[in-house]
């Protein structure tokens, strides 16, 4: 009990402050006080995969879950991105976007957060969780969507994307990254005039964002993913009763297709991106997830007729 009171006294004020400060970046962006960062650290390319001197099959932007703290790191050490690049060398892949920073400011590079990471590492995750809810809040959502959508568009142009080129942009999102991916569709369509395909992996989002300009939304999920299921419960826009929500309009338009990745979980050694957990056919969960992503992109391109056998329209 004493330990509980200690942590309540320590974390309570911090969480309250974080809740109040979580809106700072999006408001600073909206007011024009600060501009998003475009430069990357030395040695970090704007894209990996296909060579820049020829048109790639598609540009893939990976929007990681709430563990994203800096340009380089991802929840799985970048294994999913590496597996996609290895399996589909025709793609140009961007993994540096900061989905939880409208100002494209890596969290781990900020002096205060560097200290907190060493002493109270959990706060790094709590910060990004707060950002997901700011992005979902109807008061800030349009501005947040424009800020991060603009960040993605800028990084795509720096990676060689040309507006009106017709090359598809694939937004591959993990967990809370789905809130950002669905929100970025309109800005990308407006600024780059590009075909946009959204792939959510264990997507945690509120279902309010307009998906009119998304060609297709592929929902990679599992019956064992409790965190994604919580999102479908707590956000009314995901309920079928609200037929005019962005998510349900896309569902009615036939844009959402569900792909089952049972028995994967959201986190842990049995997760979608586990390189150790094996399926009956010998593949790892990571192999199956990367293979499914690649198959969906190539199917859109018409390069192959491969479609995962367990696919079915959203129900």
TATA-V990231 format. One record per backbone hydrogen bond with DSSP energy under -0.5 kcal/mol. CO is the residue of the C=O (numbers start at 1). NH is the residue of the N-H. If there is no record, write none. Layout:
co=CO nh=NH
co=CO nh=NH
//
This chain:
co=1 nh=5
co=2 nh=6
co=3 nh=7
co=4 nh=8
co=5 nh=9
co=6 nh=10
co=7 nh=11
co=8 nh=12
co=9 nh=13
co=10 nh=14
co=11 nh=15
co=12 nh=16
co=13 nh=17
co=14 nh=18
co=15 nh=19
co=16 nh=20
co=17 nh=21
co=18 nh=22
co=21 nh=24
co=23 nh=27
co=24 nh=28
co=25 nh=29
co=26 nh=30
co=27 nh=31
co=28 nh=32
co=28 nh=33
co=28 nh=34
co=29 nh=32
co=41 nh=44
co=43 nh=45
co=48 nh=50
co=48 nh=93
co=51 nh=54
co=58 nh=60
co=58 nh=92
co=59 nh=61
co=59 nh=170
co=60 nh=62
co=60 nh=94
co=61 nh=63
co=61 nh=172
co=62 nh=64
co=63 nh=174
co=65 nh=68
co=69 nh=108
co=74 nh=77
co=76 nh=79
co=78 nh=82
co=79 nh=83
co=80 nh=84
co=81 nh=85
co=82 nh=86
co=83 nh=87
co=84 nh=88
co=88 nh=91
co=90 nh=57
co=90 nh=58
co=91 nh=50
co=91 nh=93
co=92 nh=60
co=93 nh=48
co=94 nh=62
co=97 nh=99
co=98 nh=101
co=101 nh=104
co=103 nh=37
co=104 nh=106
co=106 nh=109
co=107 nh=110
co=110 nh=114
co=111 nh=115
co=112 nh=116
co=113 nh=117
co=114 nh=118
co=115 nh=119
co=116 nh=120
co=120 nh=123
co=121 nh=124
co=121 nh=125
co=122 nh=125
co=122 nh=126
co=123 nh=127
co=124 nh=128
co=125 nh=129
co=126 nh=130
co=127 nh=131
co=128 nh=132
co=129 nh=133
co=130 nh=134
co=131 nh=135
co=132 nh=136
co=133 nh=137
co=134 nh=137
co=137 nh=140
co=137 nh=141
co=140 nh=144
co=141 nh=145
co=142 nh=146
co=143 nh=147
co=144 nh=148
co=145 nh=149
co=146 nh=150
co=147 nh=151
co=148 nh=152
co=149 nh=153
co=150 nh=154
co=151 nh=155
co=152 nh=156
co=153 nh=157
co=154 nh=158
co=155 nh=159
co=156 nh=161
co=157 nh=160
co=162 nh=165
co=168 nh=59
co=168 nh=170
co=169 nh=171
co=169 nh=197
co=170 nh=61
co=170 nh=172
co=171 nh=173
co=171 nh=199
co=172 nh=63
co=173 nh=201
co=174 nh=177
co=175 nh=178
co=175 nh=204
co=176 nh=179
co=176 nh=180
co=177 nh=181
co=178 nh=182
co=179 nh=183
co=180 nh=184
co=181 nh=185
co=184 nh=188
co=185 nh=189
co=186 nh=190
co=187 nh=191
co=188 nh=192
co=188 nh=193
co=189 nh=193
co=192 nh=164
co=195 nh=169
co=196 nh=215
co=196 nh=216
co=197 nh=171
co=198 nh=218
co=199 nh=173
co=200 nh=202
co=200 nh=220
co=201 nh=175
co=203 nh=205
co=204 nh=179
co=207 nh=247
co=211 nh=214
co=213 nh=196
co=213 nh=215
co=216 nh=198
co=217 nh=219
co=217 nh=257
co=218 nh=200
co=218 nh=220
co=219 nh=221
co=219 nh=259
co=220 nh=202
co=221 nh=261
co=222 nh=225
co=224 nh=226
co=225 nh=229
co=226 nh=230
co=227 nh=231
co=228 nh=232
co=229 nh=233
co=230 nh=233
co=230 nh=234
co=231 nh=235
co=234 nh=236
co=235 nh=238
co=236 nh=239
co=239 nh=242
co=241 nh=243
co=242 nh=245
co=245 nh=249
co=246 nh=250
co=247 nh=251
co=248 nh=252
co=249 nh=253
co=250 nh=255
co=250 nh=256
co=251 nh=254
co=255 nh=217
co=255 nh=257
co=256 nh=314
co=257 nh=219
co=258 nh=312
co=259 nh=221
co=261 nh=264
co=264 nh=224
co=265 nh=272
co=268 nh=271
co=270 nh=265
co=271 nh=274
co=274 nh=285
co=274 nh=286
co=277 nh=285
co=279 nh=282
co=283 nh=279
co=284 nh=288
co=285 nh=289
co=286 nh=290
co=287 nh=291
co=288 nh=292
co=289 nh=293
co=290 nh=294
co=291 nh=295
co=292 nh=296
co=293 nh=297
co=294 nh=298
co=295 nh=299
co=296 nh=300
co=297 nh=301
co=298 nh=302
co=298 nh=303
co=298 nh=304
co=308 nh=311
co=310 nh=260
co=312 nh=258
//
